[in-house]
């Protein structure tokens, strides 16, 4: 027995002993983790490649080494394994429209926390988009709802029309000049100005730029922080004087004057919230407008049909601009918009 104990003794002073133990421990840990993911993990019963279920390195290989090809590998997985596939240790891909209403449900059916790895590490922790807890997300989302409801959007029509008219006027001035206009820049300037007005009471600064401010996407943080600090200072002055907030209520002036806890109205958190809203309101809508333009210009028959259906609602333009409700009644326009949203 003494012989066995003597030969089981580890000399930690020997060169490489600690490193060897660390490597051995890491290998054992990864092996145990892989076994757990394949056998006992909550997603273990779902079909898919075992290597994808065992390690995220499989996804990393396709996205990094093969430069973003994992989306096509996922498509091949669906062809082989069916509509529900485990694509990494923590995620499923579902290729079945019928599942949408089972996954995205209201609170009355199932309370759902956010996926805590979604956009982790991009610097927007604290915004409503990255809030994990269901109740906290609801509190953070509540002040935003009035601005993005159907009624809220309807109230924004004059703001949108003003910016659209400015873009049209700029394009009219360039007509016949042989100037190449990048529509992605023009649409980004348009949407950036609109969401800037909604969130920060900002003036039109992107549409006034000679090159449609191709740099505007990187300019959200300073714009947001400047407005947030000004709105906070205005609130302090109003509280001191006992006066009401400004009639010009931007989204963030509304939040700052709301009954949200002070910790939820910190400048740093609101700046992250602003970056999310400004970026989403600029980039996603701009890309959608790009798709709409492409579909119309690339399909002459579609172009002609759209002109015919718009003839009546646009008959008095620009003196009378058709409302959102009126344009919703143009079937081909709605079809183009929906297809563009699907394609983005």
TORPA-519939 format. One line per field, with one value per atom (N, C-alpha, C): residue number from 1; x, y, z. Coordinates in steps of 0.001 Angstrom, whole numbers, plus 500000, padded with zeros to 6 digits. Example, Ala and Ser with C-alpha at 12.3 -4.5 7.8 and 13.67 -1.06 7.14 Angstrom:
REM residues 2
k = [1|1|1|2|2|2] .
c1 = [513190|512300|513200|512850|513670|512900] .
c2 = [494310|495500|496700|497750|498940|500030] .
c3 = [507800|507800|507800|507080|507140|507870] .
This chain:
REM residues 344
k = [1|1|1|2|2|2|3|3|3|4|4|4|5|5|5|6|6|6|7|7|7|8|8|8|9|9|9|10|10|10|11|11|11|12|12|12|13|13|13|14|14|14|15|15|15|16|16|16|17|17|17|18|18|18|19|19|19|20|20|20|21|21|21|22|22|22|23|23|23|24|24|24|25|25|25|26|26|26|27|27|27|28|28|28|29|29|29|30|30|30|31|31|31|32|32|32|33|33|33|34|34|34|35|35|35|36|36|36|37|37|37|38|38|38|39|39|39|40|40|40|41|41|41|42|42|42|43|43|43|44|44|44|45|45|45|46|46|46|47|47|47|48|48|48|49|49|49|50|50|50|51|51|51|52|52|52|53|53|53|54|54|54|55|55|55|56|56|56|57|57|57|58|58|58|59|59|59|60|60|60|61|61|61|62|62|62|63|63|63|64|64|64|65|65|65|66|66|66|67|67|67|68|68|68|69|69|69|70|70|70|71|71|71|72|72|72|73|73|73|74|74|74|75|75|75|76|76|76|77|77|77|78|78|78|79|79|79|80|80|80|81|81|81|82|82|82|83|83|83|84|84|84|85|85|85|86|86|86|87|87|87|88|88|88|89|89|89|90|90|90|91|91|91|92|92|92|93|93|93|94|94|94|95|95|95|96|96|96|97|97|97|98|98|98|99|99|99|100|100|100|101|101|101|102|102|102|103|103|103|104|104|104|105|105|105|106|106|106|107|107|107|108|108|108|109|109|109|110|110|110|111|111|111|112|112|112|113|113|113|114|114|114|115|115|115|116|116|116|117|117|117|118|118|118|119|119|119|120|120|120|121|121|121|122|122|122|123|123|123|124|124|124|125|125|125|126|126|126|127|127|127|128|128|128|129|129|129|130|130|130|131|131|131|132|132|132|133|133|133|134|134|134|135|135|135|136|136|136|137|137|137|138|138|138|139|139|139|140|140|140|141|141|141|142|142|142|143|143|143|144|144|144|145|145|145|146|146|146|147|147|147|148|148|148|149|149|149|150|150|150|151|151|151|152|152|152|153|153|153|154|154|154|155|155|155|156|156|156|157|157|157|158|158|158|159|159|159|160|160|160|161|161|161|162|162|162|163|163|163|164|164|164|165|165|165|166|166|166|167|167|167|168|168|168|169|169|169|170|170|170|171|171|171|172|172|172|173|173|173|174|174|174|175|175|175|176|176|176|177|177|177|178|178|178|179|179|179|180|180|180|181|181|181|182|182|182|183|183|183|184|184|184|185|185|185|186|186|186|187|187|187|188|188|188|189|189|189|190|190|190|191|191|191|192|192|192|193|193|193|194|194|194|195|195|195|196|196|196|197|197|197|198|198|198|199|199|199|200|200|200|201|201|201|202|202|202|203|203|203|204|204|204|205|205|205|206|206|206|207|207|207|208|208|208|209|209|209|210|210|210|211|211|211|212|212|212|213|213|213|214|214|214|215|215|215|216|216|216|217|217|217|218|218|218|219|219|219|220|220|220|221|221|221|222|222|222|223|223|223|224|224|224|225|225|225|226|226|226|227|227|227|228|228|228|229|229|229|230|230|230|231|231|231|232|232|232|233|233|233|234|234|234|235|235|235|236|236|236|237|237|237|238|238|238|239|239|239|240|240|240|241|241|241|242|242|242|243|243|243|244|244|244|245|245|245|246|246|246|247|247|247|248|248|248|249|249|249|250|250|250|251|251|251|252|252|252|253|253|253|254|254|254|255|255|255|256|256|256|257|257|257|258|258|258|259|259|259|260|260|260|261|261|261|262|262|262|263|263|263|264|264|264|265|265|265|266|266|266|267|267|267|268|268|268|269|269|269|270|270|270|271|271|271|272|272|272|273|273|273|274|274|274|275|275|275|276|276|276|277|277|277|278|278|278|279|279|279|280|280|280|281|281|281|282|282|282|283|283|283|284|284|284|285|285|285|286|286|286|287|287|287|288|288|288|289|289|289|290|290|290|291|291|291|292|292|292|293|293|293|294|294|294|295|295|295|296|296|296|297|297|297|298|298|298|299|299|299|300|300|300|301|301|301|302|302|302|303|303|303|304|304|304|305|305|305|306|306|306|307|307|307|308|308|308|309|309|309|310|310|310|311|311|311|312|312|312|313|313|313|314|314|314|315|315|315|316|316|316|317|317|317|318|318|318|319|319|319|320|320|320|321|321|321|322|322|322|323|323|323|324|324|324|325|325|325|326|326|326|327|327|327|328|328|328|329|329|329|330|330|330|331|331|331|332|332|332|333|333|333|334|334|334|335|335|335|336|336|336|337|337|337|338|338|338|339|339|339|340|340|340|341|341|341|342|342|342|343|343|343|344|344|344] .
c1 = [500827|500000|500862|501944|502858|503475|503712|504313|503366|502035|501055|500942|500867|500752|501963|503141|504387|504394|503885|503923|502743|501744|500644|500907|501952|502287|502692|502171|502470|503481|504521|505537|505187|504591|504188|505364|506535|507717|508354|507907|508480|508042|508930|508605|507392|506449|505281|504169|504343|503313|501995|502055|500830|500162|500985|500424|499754|500398|499822|498511|498443|497199|496096|496465|495482|494911|495800|495350|494454|494848|494050|492681|492667|491395|490503|491101|490334|489745|490544|490061|488908|489057|487986|486723|486901|485749|485016|485760|485151|484470|485085|484487|483180|483209|481999|480919|481325|480363|479725|480532|480007|479020|479365|478465|477146|477245|476026|475174|475802|475056|474379|475003|474461|473411|473441|472558|471548|471944|471080|470629|471171|470789|469318|468596|467179|466939|467952|467796|468320|468715|469364|468456|467149|466234|465981|466434|466160|467193|466780|467705|468718|469782|470831|472174|473214|474550|475039|475590|476075|477185|478021|479130|478604|477506|476914|476293|475733|475142|476209|477372|478420|479265|479456|480377|479975|480231|479972|481057|482147|483248|482820|481823|481313|480710|479883|479300|480389|481347|482456|483241|483471|484227|483541|482225|481500|481405|481196|481006|482302|483389|484655|485560|485878|486827|486229|484936|484269|483472|483700|483182|481650|480989|479540|478702|479216|478492|477559|477486|476695|475209|474746|473333|472972|473920|473671|473819|474700|474812|473528|472941|471668|470578|470570|469595|469769|471016|471275|470819|471012|470544|469028|468292|466840|466436|467142|466833|467046|467997|468324|467522|467373|466800|465353|464860|463477|463346|462129|461855|462473|462799|463405|464774|465827|467194|467985|468775|469681|470950|471220|472329|473565|473446|474584|474119|474984|474560|473354|473110|472065|470913|470957|469960|469346|468071|467359|467060|467027|466526|465210|464158|462832|462403|462222|461838|460404|459484|458073|457221|456565|455763|454686|454215|453158|453630|454951|455495|455557|455390|455556|454645|453361|452405|452560|453327|453610|454827|455730|456967|456770|456192|456002|454578|454441|453118|453011|451785|451534|451773|451855|452107|451023|449791|448683|448845|449568|449780|451037|452136|453388|454334|454821|455822|457178|457869|459100|460236|461325|462531|463304|464075|464893|466056|466530|467696|468930|469591|470618|471906|472049|473242|473004|471774|471439|472172|473019|473785|474686|475011|475867|477242|477730|479067|479139|477993|478034|477903|477743|477754|476395|475307|473970|473240|473976|473357|472683|471467|470704|469600|469708|468628|467483|466304|465159|465383|466135|466358|467115|468054|468884|468469|467326|466848|466337|466878|466530|465220|465080|463910|462634|461588|460325|459727|459638|458985|459785|461115|461954|461856|461837|461690|460361|459324|458012|458025|458692|458766|459565|460635|461457|460776|459981|459299|458085|457442|456182|456232|457250|457262|457461|457949|458174|456903|455985|454811|453982|453701|452856|453445|454763|455401|455372|455248|455314|454027|452954|451634|451098|450014|449414|449014|448431|448034|449266|450330|451552|452175|452199|452747|451895|450558|449665|449964|450279|450606|451920|452751|454049|453981|452816|452710|453226|452896|453424|454958|455569|457030|457608|456997|457473|457287|456115|455827|456814|457120|458068|459426|459917|461221|461181|460092|459966|459945|459208|459167|460545|461307|462658|463529|463420|464193|463771|462466|461981|462502|462477|462967|464445|465218|466651|466877|466119|466262|465799|464763|464294|465379|466105|467179|468303|468491|469561|469139|467851|467345|468054|468536|469180|470612|471161|472527|473578|473140|474043|474783|474219|474813|474355|475301|474959|474572|473390|472907|472824|473515|473406|472133|471166|469887|470010|470974|471124|471513|472360|472719|471516|470790|469641|468565|468273|467249|467710|469001|469520|469424|469693|469544|468088|467172|465743|465316|465580|465129|465869|467142|467899|467308|466872|466258|464911|464119|462789|462912|463704|463818|464543|465416|466074|465088|464102|463060|462207|461864|461010|461706|462954|463661|464272|464802|465646|465270|464091|463694|464719|465438|466551|466062|466815|466506|467021|466574|467024|468477|469373|470794|471381|470765|471316|470853|469570|469072|469661|470127|470742|472190|472760|474150|474253|475249|475367|475476|476102|476274|475322|474234|473252|473883|474930|475502|475714|476579|476852|477472|477913|478524|477497|476212|475233|475046|475275|475023|475925|477109|478056|477901|476871|476755|475644|475094|473944|474275|475386|475665|475769|476606|476707|475393|474616|473312|472395|472340|471461|471887|473177|473655|473437|473651|473429|471979|471052|469637|469237|469729|469383|469851|471073|471598|470801|470433|469651|468261|467643|466311|466353|467428|467569|467740|468532|468726|467413|466657|465356|464413|464443|463586|463969|465255|465710|465205|465287|464819|463310|462574|461123|460715|461409|461113|461399|462467|462849|461837|461343|460408|458954|458724|457360|456582|457271|456624|456514|455721|455501|456595|456693|457663|457295|458245|458053|456930|456218|455167|455751|457004|457674|458208|457444|457787|458459|459751|460473|460329|460700|460602|461420|462644|463491|463145|462582|462066|460878|460080|458946|459434|460469|460999|461573|462323|462964|461929|460775|459717|458692|458963|458026|458259|457461|457582|458511|459346|460316|461281|461774|462765|463994|464619|465778|466877|467055|468098|467842|466566|466217|466345|466537|466660|468077|469040|470432|470833|471723|472136|472766|473561|474258|473270|472278|471306|470458|470022|469198|469977|471278|472100|472165|472262|472246|470886|469827|468478|468357|468908|468824|469579|470754|471523|470754|470085|469286|468157|467410|466253|466658|467702|468148|468707|469482|470055|468962|468040|466961|466046|465726|464843|465492|466809|467526|467814|468555|469112|468057|467205|466249|465251|464759|463784|464464|465696|466452|466655|467019|467217|465905|464807|463501|463154|463414|463167|464035|465251|466124|465544|465016|464390|463148|462345|461147|461526|462551|463004|463473|464215|464725|463576|462633|461536|460743|460539|459768|460553|461825|462624|463036|463132|463567|462408|461173|460002|459110|459303|458510|457002|456549|455104|454588|455394|455043|455012|455991|456081|454819|454413|453221|451958|451842|450661|450588|451750|451791|451384|451872|451490|449981|449380|447934|447169|447598|446870|447091|448197|448482|447911|447374|446896|445835|444899|443826|444319|444954|445378|446432|447211|448259|447840|446556|446090|446303|446285|446438|447782|448708|450053|450794|451588|452026|451153|450093|449257|448570|448111|447467|448223|448744|449499|448570|448508|447628|448057|447097|447386|447817|448368|448740|447523|446370|445158|444755|444924|444569|445533|446818|447815|447720|447181|446978|445972|445148|444122|444632|445939|446530|447154|446507|446944|448376|448739|450065|451160|450883|451858|452067|450981|451089|451842|451606|452302|453798|454175|455592|456250|455576|456127|456315|455326|455414|456533|456661|457721|459100|459195|460465|460813|459818|460047|460490|459889|460272|461704|462141|463450|464596|464281|465345|466060] .
c2 = [498801|500000|501249|501225|502366|502576|501476|501558|502294|501969|502595|504086|504453|505862|506640|506003|506669|507001|506085|506301|507132|507396|508284|509728|509955|511303|512166|513397|514316|515343|515498|516496|517788|518740|519985|520864|520539|521325|520866|519707|519200|520088|520325|521182|520655|521526|521182|520476|520208|519461|520229|521492|522287|522505|522786|522980|521707|520573|519294|519012|519319|519124|520042|521283|522239|521765|521288|520791|519564|518676|517476|517836|518803|519234|519866|520669|521306|520260|519254|518201|517439|517128|516422|517263|518564|519469|519528|519714|519794|518481|517365|516063|515899|516273|516183|517127|518340|519307|518786|518177|517626|516495|515625|514521|515061|516089|516717|517299|518034|518667|517640|516477|515451|514561|514502|513548|514169|515196|515712|517152|517847|519240|519308|520408|520515|520396|520681|520579|519258|518336|517097|516240|516361|515489|515972|517195|517733|517240|517012|516469|517504|517005|517861|517169|517731|517128|517089|515981|515851|516855|517128|518064|519476|519843|521163|521248|520120|520085|520097|519544|519396|520647|521422|522555|523680|524906|526077|526294|525538|525687|525284|524435|524039|525260|526007|527230|528262|528393|529343|529048|527779|527389|527911|527725|528171|529696|530343|531795|532576|532038|532772|532247|530952|530407|530382|530034|529989|531268|532300|533648|533710|533280|533451|532438|531233|530214|529356|529651|528767|528795|529911|530014|528963|528681|527676|526261|526105|524816|524527|525563|525385|524937|525520|525103|523625|523178|521755|520877|521385|520641|520429|521486|521373|520371|520367|519403|517966|517785|516436|516042|516967|516603|517050|517973|518401|519856|520288|521710|522270|521411|521885|521233|522074|521567|522286|521513|522102|522541|523854|524377|524704|524752|524891|524426|524387|523840|524527|525810|526561|527012|526714|527297|526275|526544|525781|526697|526110|526805|526144|526974|526439|526960|526041|526388|525929|526617|526236|527433|528112|529292|529006|527763|527425|527561|527512|527584|529015|530005|531406|531763|531428|531804|531009|529922|529168|529726|530346|530873|532298|533144|534554|534726|534698|534723|535902|536238|537317|536831|537794|537475|536593|536759|535977|534482|534132|532730|532182|532959|532486|533665|533801|534831|534331|535181|534748|535713|535200|536008|536040|537105|537240|536250|535879|534998|535792|535391|536245|536324|535512|535620|536473|536959|537740|539078|539326|540563|540852|539830|540017|540521|541524|542028|543160|543609|544690|546065|546108|547385|547995|547274|547834|547223|546598|546058|547202|546966|548010|548583|548415|548852|547847|548257|547341|546122|546296|545192|544040|544345|543314|542982|543479|543187|541751|540970|539550|539341|539942|539717|540261|539444|539789|541073|541164|542312|543600|543500|544689|545166|544221|544597|545322|544833|545456|546885|547125|548475|549405|548880|549712|549978|549038|549175|550094|550157|550873|552322|553133|554535|554674|553633|553700|553416|552660|552173|553275|554420|555439|555985|555972|556552|555607|554297|553329|552532|552989|552397|552939|552375|552876|554342|554693|556085|556992|556512|557307|557559|556515|556664|557615|557546|558446|559904|560154|561523|562007|561055|561418|561693|561506|561675|563027|564144|565436|565491|564871|564839|564039|562892|562031|562719|563329|564001|565131|565895|567006|566508|565428|564900|564277|563581|562968|564056|565133|566233|566848|566942|567488|566579|565258|564320|564423|564479|564591|565863|566985|568260|568170|567506|567362|566520|565457|564610|565341|566168|566953|567917|568513|569443|568738|567457|566698|566094|566200|565610|566230|565391|565863|566325|566198|566673|565589|564377|563223|562905|563345|563049|561669|560856|559535|559694|559247|559333|557927|557698|556416|556434|555642|555647|555144|554251|553799|554972|555893|557078|558027|558212|559122|558617|557325|556756|556748|556532|556563|557973|558978|560366|560664|560174|560385|559749|558463|557762|558253|558627|559169|560469|561308|562578|562354|561420|561172|560617|559565|558980|559934|560789|561798|562797|563174|564086|563417|562151|561431|561269|560840|560519|561741|562659|563711|565118|565278|566631|567258|566443|566953|567596|568572|569185|568289|568593|567799|568150|567254|567528|566617|565469|564511|564811|565149|565478|566770|567630|568884|568696|567549|567304|567075|567681|567530|566082|565233|563824|562917|563493|562740|562084|562693|562289|560797|560258|558822|558389|559365|559086|559038|559273|559517|558325|557094|555925|555885|556488|556470|557687|558498|559762|559757|558578|558521|558881|558356|558519|559986|560804|562206|562968|562670|563329|562985|561703|561249|561816|561731|562189|563689|564451|565901|566208|565513|565747|565290|564147|563619|564571|565053|565983|567295|567773|569009|568808|567659|567369|567230|566640|566512|567888|568736|570085|570864|570677|571335|570867|569573|569045|569643|569758|570363|571798|572540|573930|573993|573102|573088|572712|571723|571323|572459|573183|574291|575432|575680|576787|576362|575039|574548|574673|574650|574769|573410|573363|572119|571897|570657|570314|570985|571052|571668|570982|571762|571178|570244|570476|569633|568398|567334|566131|565106|565005|563930|562660|561549|560285|560321|560837|560810|561921|563027|564013|563408|562613|561924|560953|560168|559211|559937|560996|561732|562363|562731|563327|562304|561014|559970|559581|558609|558154|556944|556706|555612|555894|554851|555065|555815|556570|557369|556508|555306|554412|554029|554007|553662|554859|556035|557242|557803|556965|557428|557772|558746|559201|558072|557244|556166|555135|554751|553758|554332|555583|556190|556376|556636|556771|555440|554333|553012|552753|553140|552996|553804|555001|555877|555296|554739|554148|553013|552189|551087|551635|552609|553133|553911|554718|555512|554618|553610|552700|551884|551338|550525|551361|552572|553444|554005|553965|554460|553327|552339|551333|550377|549848|548838|549415|550631|551234|551662|552156|552531|551331|550198|548984|548533|548658|548291|549172|550472|551387|551027|550559|550123|548935|547968|546805|547217|548113|548589|549216|550065|550720|549700|548709|547689|546914|546453|545657|546448|547740|548564|548805|549170|549522|548302|547150|545938|545210|545647|544984|546014|546243|547259|547062|545817|545580|545963|545669|546057|547573|548218|549683|550285|549762|550287|550076|548909|548620|549520|549774|550652|552071|552550|553890|553998|552964|552959|553018|552219|552160|553408|554109|555324|556578|556412|557589|558360|557669|558341|558948|558171|558781|559868|559840|560838|561949|562013|562957|564422|564750|566149|566427|565484|565682|566723|567636|567703|568582|569234|570096|569287|568091|567200|565877|565531|564280|563192|562047|560966|560490|560132|559671|558217|557796|556389|555488|555887|555074|554922|555981|555919|555020|555119|554319|552842|552550|551150|550443|551218|550649|550359|550616|550345|548946|547934|546534|546266|546736|546400|547072|548284|548970|548186|547717|546933|545630|545007|543757|544002|545099|545433|545687|546413|546726|545446|544579|543330|542414|542350|541524|542103|543433|544080|543840|543927|543645|542194|541297|539883|539673|540458|540259|540865|541859|542561|541607] .
c3 = [500000|500000|500000|500818|500840|499471|498746|497424|496463|496564|495684|495961|497260|497640|497187|497349|496967|495478|494657|493227|492713|493596|493203|493602|494355|494797|493608|493561|492456|492928|492169|492475|491736|492477|491845|491463|491950|491594|490287|489795|488542|487382|486409|485262|484496|484222|483413|484141|485449|486177|486242|486666|486812|485458|484445|483104|482604|482866|482458|483143|484460|485200|484684|484370|483859|482526|481645|480344|480524|481417|481673|482219|483148|483730|482668|481776|480709|479767|479411|478522|479167|480461|481171|481247|481493|481564|480222|479135|477808|477427|477812|477545|478305|479594|480415|479887|479464|478932|477646|476780|475531|475792|476748|477099|477641|478505|479051|477929|477002|475918|475008|474867|473970|474639|475961|476642|477601|478351|479418|479222|478257|478000|477584|477936|477544|476036|475216|473765|473201|474072|473615|472732|472904|472147|470720|470397|469067|468061|466804|465792|465318|464723|464181|464283|463669|463749|465190|465613|466982|467279|466280|466512|466764|466098|466328|467718|468187|469529|470613|470307|471315|471487|470411|470506|469557|469974|469130|468096|468196|467237|465829|465728|464409|463703|464438|463889|463609|464522|464354|463081|462799|461604|460333|460258|459062|458992|460133|460111|459999|460553|460518|459411|459455|458491|457073|456975|455675|455393|456196|455959|455835|456908|456998|456259|456058|455302|456167|457462|458326|457976|457470|457100|456039|455137|454105|454667|455650|456334|457114|457717|458424|457453|456255|455246|454898|454774|454492|455665|456887|458059|457996|457643|457564|456499|455385|454326|454803|455701|456180|457413|458373|459675|459871|459036|459200|459610|459991|460246|461524|462493|463736|463889|463963|463991|465081|465804|466798|466080|466055|465253|466076|467388|468294|469676|470662|471954|472587|472269|472959|472071|470764|469872|468920|468590|467570|466390|465203|464029|463643|463482|463167|461801|460881|459515|459289|459988|459925|460340|459403|459742|460787|460839|461800|463246|463449|464808|465341|464464|464873|466048|465914|466946|468234|468193|469402|470133|469391|469986|470484|469629|469981|470492|471803|472427|473380|473725|474672|476102|476995|478400|478985|478511|479068|478795|477733|477413|478055|477987|478584|478800|480015|480297|479781|479055|478393|478692|479219|479386|478075|477904|476698|476733|475570|475451|475863|476968|477557|476754|475704|474862|473620|473449|472271|472299|471306|471167|472367|473119|474291|473860|474563|474287|473290|472741|471756|472414|473736|474446|474698|474437|474621|475809|476713|477916|478686|479128|479816|478945|477635|476749|476812|476388|476453|475567|474474|473543|474187|475075|475685|477112|477561|478907|478973|479887|479977|480731|481890|482741|482099|482102|481457|482026|483366|483998|483795|483895|483697|482249|481314|479906|479686|480335|480178|480706|481845|482411|481499|480916|480040|478700|478267|476978|477069|478219|478370|477894|478267|477807|476303|475646|474200|473412|474023|473300|472630|473323|472686|471389|471266|470089|468888|469152|468058|467890|468536|468299|466975|466505|465258|465392|466538|466764|466797|467458|467543|466182|465344|463992|463169|463342|462611|462959|464214|464628|464025|463616|463043|461543|460939|459487|459007|459668|459200|459211|460223|460305|459144|458867|457784|456437|456240|454969|454716|455739|455594|455103|455701|455312|453918|453605|452277|451201|451454|450485|450285|451348|451218|450366|450561|449743|448273|448019|446644|445996|446739|446214|445858|446679|446399|445152|444991|443812|442553|442685|441538|441060|442000|441637|440878|441171|440523|439191|438869|437622|436415|435511|434292|434451|435657|435904|435727|435384|435260|436561|437670|438974|439439|439865|440409|441878|442207|443593|444163|445264|445966|446802|446380|447078|448509|448763|450154|451048|450547|451327|451462|450360|450393|451359|451302|452185|453643|453857|455229|455806|454958|455410|455760|454931|455182|456494|456654|457859|459101|458930|460062|460565|459634|460055|460725|460207|460793|462204|462373|463713|464660|464109|464940|465509|464694|465187|466254|466011|466956|468304|468278|469520|470188|469388|469958|469538|468933|468507|467580|466841|466052|464762|464282|463003|461886|460666|459517|459206|459596|459361|458300|458067|457109|455682|455516|454188|453648|454533|454093|453649|453967|453598|452087|451418|449956|449494|450307|449955|450724|451232|452026|453243|453769|455065|455180|454330|454371|455691|456493|457788|458916|458610|459680|460602|460096|460932|462155|462047|463169|464067|463822|464541|465591|465899|466789|468235|468757|470175|470583|469912|470343|470203|469153|468980|470147|470489|471572|472916|473218|474527|474696|473629|473703|474040|473388|473642|475046|475475|476796|477895|477779|478784|478791|477603|477517|478120|477851|478397|479917|480433|481894|482537|481900|482432|482398|481321|481205|482308|482621|483685|485043|485300|486562|486687|485591|485600|485809|485135|485292|486711|487292|488672|489642|489379|490278|490205|488971|488774|488952|488983|489091|487807|486663|485364|484680|483624|482890|481854|481403|480371|479054|478149|476839|476076|475254|474415|473365|473036|472039|472743|472709|473467|472560|472681|472006|472845|472264|472994|474279|474203|475399|476381|475921|476872|477621|476919|477552|478626|478332|479309|480521|480275|481370|482292|481754|482578|483045|482795|483203|484662|485141|486524|486655|485648|485744|486887|487575|488639|488114|488974|488565|487966|488513|487999|486538|486145|484772|483837|484422|483602|483609|483937|483916|482483|482345|481012|480213|480888|480189|479651|480460|479985|478855|479009|477969|476672|476781|475573|474822|475560|474912|474268|474981|474432|473140|473166|471996|470817|471075|469979|469303|470127|469573|468700|469227|468513|467263|467377|466231|465125|465530|464539|463849|464653|464080|463201|463658|462891|461648|461591|460418|459443|459893|458993|458448|459313|458853|457854|458120|457210|455911|456021|454826|453905|454483|453679|453042|453780|453227|452033|452150|451035|449830|450088|449007|448265|449010|448381|447586|448155|447458|446119|446134|444900|443876|444349|443430|442779|443593|443048|441999|442258|441323|440036|440170|438995|438175|438823|438116|437440|437699|437128|436443|435143|434426|434553|434510|434626|436007|437026|438394|438520|437893|437901|437291|436143|435460|436288|436878|437684|438909|439521|440697|440304|439163|438697|438505|437943|437722|439041|440018|441285|442144|441897|442663|442006|440803|440066|440840|441439|442169|443485|444384|445652|445493|444402|444209|443247|442904|441875|442256|443552|443975|444626|444491|445049|444204|444771|446175|447076|446483|447324|448423|448062|449041|449044|450199|450330|450854|450187|450676|452056|452861|454215|454202|455340|455529|455292|455864|455729|454269|453472|452055|451277|451588|450879|451241|452419|452806|451901|451195|450339|448926|448688|447379|447435|446875|447072|446617|445434|444917|445744|446243|447099|448388|448986|450214|449975|448798|448471|448329|447690|447516|448866|449731|451056|451862|451855|452633|452109|450787|450221|450549|450566|450911|452377|453240|454663|454860|454099|454193|453731|452748|452146|452955|453769|454519|455460] .
